[in-house]
Structures are given as C-alpha cells and as structure tokens.
Amino acid sequence: MHVHLVFVAKYRRRVFDGDAINRLRTIFAKVCADFEAQLIKMDGEDDHVHLLVEYPPKVAVSNLVNSLKGVSSRLLRKERPDI
C-alpha cells in the first residue's frame, strides 16, 4: 500500500532549508524502517515536505504518521535549536 503525506510547518513558517530537509529524509527513512515500511520519495520546500511511503497492510497509517511527525519534530528541534 502507498500513501502520500504532506507535513506542513506550524503557521506555514519558512523553517526548512536544504540541510534540514536532508536530515528529515534520514529520520523519516529510519522511522519507516522501524514500521517495516519504505520511504519511496521525499522532497520539500521552505514550509512543507512531501513523502511517498510504501507500507504493509498490517500497519495503521495513523500510527505511522504519529511516529513520523513526533520523532522528526523532536530530533530536528534537538539538533537544530534555530528551527
């Protein structure tokens, strides 16, 4: 199964630069691997990121999304306090 996700920064603030998007790509891939899913494609702009994820039917999309958002937010804010 495939899902297209769009994560938007709070208030559409322009907080994502190239380094942040590359770091998010790594974080998203690791979280997907934990769920036995695969990050097919990921790209972003200043205020949002797009993900295409292939996941097994046994995984609830809501659990995957909650983990992707929570882990990426926590790690990115820890590593980049300027964001």
RAGIDA-V307408 format. One record per backbone hydrogen bond with DSSP energy under -1.0 kcal/mol. NH is the residue of the N-H (numbers start at 0). CO is the residue of the C=O. E is the energy in kcal/mol with one decimal. If there is no record, write none. Layout:
NH&CO&E, NH&CO&E
This chain:
2&52&-2.1, 4&50&-2.7, 6&48&-2.3, 8&46&-2.6, 11&8&-2.5, 12&9&-1.6, 14&12&-1.5, 14&45&-1.1, 15&45&-2.5, 20&16&-2.2, 21&17&-2.2, 22&18&-2.3, 23&19&-2.5, 24&20&-2.1, 25&21&-1.6, 26&22&-2.3, 27&23&-3.2, 28&24&-2.0, 29&25&-1.9, 30&26&-2.4, 31&27&-2.5, 32&28&-2.1, 33&29&-1.7, 34&30&-1.1, 35&32&-1.5, 36&31&-3.3, 37&53&-3.0, 39&51&-2.3, 40&51&-1.4, 42&49&-2.0, 44&47&-3.0, 48&6&-2.3, 49&42&-3.7, 50&4&-2.8, 51&40&-2.7, 52&2&-2.6, 53&37&-2.8, 54&0&-2.5, 58&55&-1.8, 63&59&-2.0, 64&60&-2.9, 65&61&-2.4, 66&62&-2.1, 67&63&-2.7, 68&64&-2.8, 69&65&-2.4, 70&66&-2.5, 71&67&-1.7, 72&68&-2.1, 73&69&-2.3, 74&70&-2.6, 75&71&-2.4, 76&72&-2.3, 77&73&-1.6, 78&74&-2.4, 79&75&-2.6, 82&79&-2.0
